[in-house]
Amino acid sequence: MSFTKELERTKGAKDSNGIARLWIIYYNTKDEIREIKSLYNPKEYSGARVVYTDKELLNKLKNL
């Protein structure tokens, strides 16, 4: 099963504490997606990268 199909199927999933997952996208030097990571504890993330919800990530991947 592809990543987008799995993400669509589990859209809105929350962990055992009721926290919705969030995603970070890493790009290579050519602005191509290199890696997508799920944040372990999204409420404590203080990095500089843009954080995406399931819906935002799906929209971004569908518009490639």
Backbone as JSON, one array per atom type, in Angstrom:
{
  "sequence": "MSFTKELERTKGAKDSNGIARLWIIYYNTKDEIREIKSLYNPKEYSGARVVYTDKELLNKLKNL",
  "N": [[0.85, -1.18, 0.0], [0.52, 2.23, -0.77], [2.1, 5.19, 0.59], [0.46, 7.52, 0.6], [-2.1, 6.41, 0.36], [-2.28, 4.92, 2.71], [-2.02, 6.99, 4.58], [-4.32, 8.45, 3.97], [-6.24, 6.59, 4.72], [-5.84, 6.46, 7.48], [-6.21, 9.02, 8.33], [-6.4, 11.69, 10.61], [-5.76, 10.25, 12.85], [-5.02, 9.62, 16.31], [-2.77, 9.57, 19.12], [-2.36, 7.51, 22.11], [-2.72, 9.39, 24.08], [-4.46, 11.15, 23.02], [-3.43, 12.98, 21.23], [-3.1, 14.47, 18.14], [-1.28, 13.37, 15.26], [1.56, 14.94, 13.73], [3.5, 16.15, 10.95], [6.77, 16.41, 9.42], [8.58, 17.61, 6.67], [11.45, 16.78, 4.88], [13.75, 18.11, 2.6], [15.79, 17.64, -0.37], [18.72, 19.07, -1.95], [17.67, 19.87, -4.35], [15.12, 20.67, -3.95], [13.39, 18.52, -3.76], [11.31, 16.09, -2.23], [12.85, 14.39, 0.33], [12.51, 12.97, 2.66], [9.9, 12.09, 4.93], [8.77, 12.72, 8.12], [7.13, 11.63, 11.05], [6.16, 13.43, 13.89], [7.16, 12.66, 17.16], [6.39, 13.75, 19.66], [4.43, 16.1, 19.17], [3.48, 18.48, 20.41], [5.58, 19.51, 21.81], [7.45, 20.25, 19.95], [9.87, 22.43, 18.72], [11.24, 23.23, 16.55], [12.48, 24.69, 13.43], [11.33, 23.91, 11.07], [8.49, 23.6, 8.86], [5.42, 22.41, 10.08], [3.1, 19.87, 9.38], [-0.36, 18.92, 9.22], [-2.29, 15.86, 8.93], [-4.14, 16.26, 6.81], [-3.07, 18.56, 5.49], [-0.58, 17.52, 4.67], [-1.39, 15.45, 2.94], [-2.64, 17.0, 0.92], [-0.4, 18.41, -0.02], [1.2, 16.29, -1.02], [-0.46, 15.27, -3.02], [-0.46, 17.31, -4.83], [1.96, 17.26, -6.14]],
  "CA": [[0.0, 0.0, 0.0], [1.33, 3.44, -0.86], [2.06, 6.07, 1.76], [-0.71, 8.4, 0.56], [-3.3, 5.61, 0.62], [-2.26, 4.61, 4.14], [-2.29, 8.24, 5.28], [-5.74, 8.74, 3.75], [-7.01, 5.62, 5.5], [-5.67, 6.71, 8.91], [-6.27, 10.47, 8.53], [-6.99, 12.1, 11.87], [-5.39, 9.34, 13.94], [-4.45, 10.24, 17.51], [-2.07, 8.61, 19.97], [-3.1, 7.1, 23.31], [-2.99, 10.58, 24.89], [-5.39, 12.0, 22.28], [-2.7, 14.0, 20.48], [-3.05, 14.19, 16.69], [0.09, 13.34, 14.74], [1.98, 16.0, 12.83], [4.54, 15.69, 10.04], [7.8, 17.32, 8.95], [9.13, 17.19, 5.37], [12.85, 17.11, 4.61], [14.0, 18.24, 1.16], [17.19, 17.6, -0.79], [19.18, 20.36, -2.49], [16.89, 20.18, -5.56], [13.75, 20.89, -3.47], [12.61, 17.3, -3.88], [11.11, 15.48, -0.92], [13.81, 13.35, 0.65], [12.02, 12.17, 3.78], [8.77, 12.62, 5.7], [8.84, 12.14, 9.46], [6.07, 11.92, 12.0], [6.7, 13.92, 15.16], [6.85, 11.8, 18.3], [5.66, 14.56, 20.63], [4.26, 17.33, 18.4], [3.22, 19.67, 21.22], [6.85, 20.02, 22.32], [8.35, 20.56, 18.83], [10.23, 23.85, 18.66], [12.15, 23.39, 15.42], [12.19, 25.72, 12.44], [10.64, 23.35, 9.9], [7.03, 23.69, 8.81], [4.75, 21.21, 10.58], [1.88, 19.63, 8.62], [-1.36, 17.97, 9.69], [-2.55, 14.82, 7.93], [-4.82, 16.86, 5.65], [-2.11, 19.41, 4.78], [0.41, 16.66, 4.03], [-2.05, 14.8, 1.8], [-2.79, 18.01, -0.14], [0.93, 18.68, -0.57], [1.64, 15.13, -1.81], [-1.33, 15.13, -4.2], [-0.16, 18.41, -5.77], [3.32, 17.13, -6.68]],
  "C": [[0.89, 1.24, 0.0], [1.14, 4.31, 0.38], [0.81, 6.94, 1.76], [-2.0, 7.64, 0.83], [-3.4, 5.27, 2.11], [-2.57, 5.86, 4.97], [-3.76, 8.63, 5.15], [-6.61, 7.84, 4.63], [-6.96, 5.93, 7.0], [-5.72, 8.2, 9.25], [-6.98, 10.8, 9.83], [-6.66, 11.2, 13.05], [-4.77, 10.11, 15.09], [-3.76, 9.15, 18.33], [-2.9, 8.32, 21.22], [-3.42, 8.26, 24.25], [-3.95, 11.54, 24.19], [-4.74, 13.09, 21.47], [-2.63, 13.57, 19.0], [-1.61, 14.24, 16.21], [0.32, 14.53, 13.82], [3.22, 15.53, 12.08], [5.51, 16.8, 9.7], [8.35, 16.74, 7.63], [10.57, 17.68, 5.27], [13.05, 17.1, 3.1], [15.48, 18.07, 0.87], [17.55, 18.94, -1.4], [18.41, 20.78, -3.74], [15.42, 20.43, -5.22], [12.82, 19.71, -3.75], [12.48, 16.69, -2.49], [12.08, 14.32, -0.74], [13.25, 12.4, 1.7], [10.84, 12.88, 4.42], [8.8, 11.91, 7.04], [7.63, 12.56, 10.27], [6.71, 12.38, 13.29], [6.25, 13.02, 16.29], [6.01, 12.54, 19.33], [5.44, 15.95, 20.03], [4.04, 18.59, 19.23], [4.52, 20.29, 21.74], [7.83, 20.38, 21.21], [8.6, 22.06, 18.78], [11.2, 24.13, 17.53], [11.67, 24.44, 14.43], [11.41, 25.2, 11.23], [9.13, 23.52, 10.02], [6.44, 22.36, 9.26], [3.4, 21.09, 9.87], [0.94, 18.68, 9.35], [-1.52, 16.9, 8.63], [-3.14, 15.41, 6.65], [-3.87, 17.72, 4.82], [-1.07, 18.59, 4.04], [-0.18, 15.96, 2.81], [-2.21, 15.77, 0.64], [-1.46, 18.29, -0.82], [1.4, 17.53, -1.47], [0.8, 14.96, -3.09], [-1.03, 16.18, -5.25], [1.26, 18.35, -6.33], [3.29, 16.95, -8.17]]
}
